[in-house]
Amino acid sequence: MKKYRVNVNGSAYEIEIEEISASAAPVAAPAAPVSAAPAGGAAVKSPMPGTILDVKVREGQSVKKGDTLFILEAMKMENEIPAPVDGKIAGLRARKGDSVETNALFCTIV
């Protein structure tokens, strides 16, 4: 163990950090449930929990990479959810006012 003293916003804290060898097994993060996209499609998922304030697309609409698809309110901030690829909206699952969790499937772009 190594001891360090750090200052955070003017307050001093003592911390201990354990040094591990490169041969030690890494600790895996818990897997989050992920909804699968149809073959050849790109899944658009919620990056964080929040509430959908607006749905900017409709089923079958053509979109370009970077187009805003949804507005998600999370932690009192409005986050634009962009299209990851060019294509058409399929399987639209998100509706205005929905509360969503991380990795909730909004739609698929095919």
N, C-alpha and C positions, 0 to 999 in steps of 0.2 A: 504494500500500500504506500502511496505517496500522498503527503499532505500538502495542500495549497491554501493560500489565503486569497480570496477574491473580493473585490468591491463591486457592489451592485447599487447604483443610485445613492452612493455615499455611505452605504452600510457595509461593514466588513463581515465576511463569512469565512469559516474554515471548512474545507471540504477534503475528503479522502477519495482517491481514485485508485482502483485496483488495476495494476498492469497485468495483462494476460499475454501469453506467448502466441506467436503466429500459428502454432500447432493446435491451440485450443479451438474447440468447435464453436462456430459462430452461433449466436442465439437467433433463431428464426422469428420473424414477426408473425403474429396470428393472421391467417388468411381471411380476407373479407369475402362475403358472398358476392359472386359476380354473375350477372345474367349474360348468357351467350348471345351473340349476334348471329343472324342467319348467314349461311355460307356466302362469302363475297360481300358481306355488308359490314359497315363500321358502326359499332354501338356508340351512342352518345349517352353518357352516364353522368350522374350527379357527382361532382368532385368533393362534396361535403353535404352534411345535413342542412336543410333549410326549407323555405317555402317558395313555390313558384309564383312569381308576381305577374309574369306575362309569357305567353306562348306566341312567338313571332312567325311560326310556320304552320302549314296545314298538311295533311296527308297527301302525298303525290307531288308536292311542290318541289321544283328544282332549286338546289342551293349550291353555292360556291364555297370553297374552303375559306373559313374566316367569317362567313356570314353569321350574324347573331341569330341563334335559334330560340333561346330561352333567357329570361331574366330570373335569377335565383337570389332570394334574399337570405343571407346567412350572416350571423353576428352583426346585425343592423347595417349591413352593406349590400348593395345591389351588385351582383356578379353576372356579367354577360357570359353565356355558354355558347361558344362558337362551333361552327361545323368543322370537323376535323378533315373532311375530304369533300370533293365535288360529288354531286349525285342527287338522288330524289329521296324525299322523306318517306319512310315506310314504318309501319308499326308504331305510330305515334301513341305513346302511353301517358304523357304528362298533360295535366290540365291546370289552368290558372287556379291558384288557391290550394293546390295539393301540397301536403307536407311530405318531404322525401328524406330518405337516409342516404348516406354515402353509398355510391355505386348503384343507386336506383336507375333503372333503364328509362331514359326519356323517349328515345326513338332510335331507329336504325336508318342509316343512309346507304342506299344501294345504287 
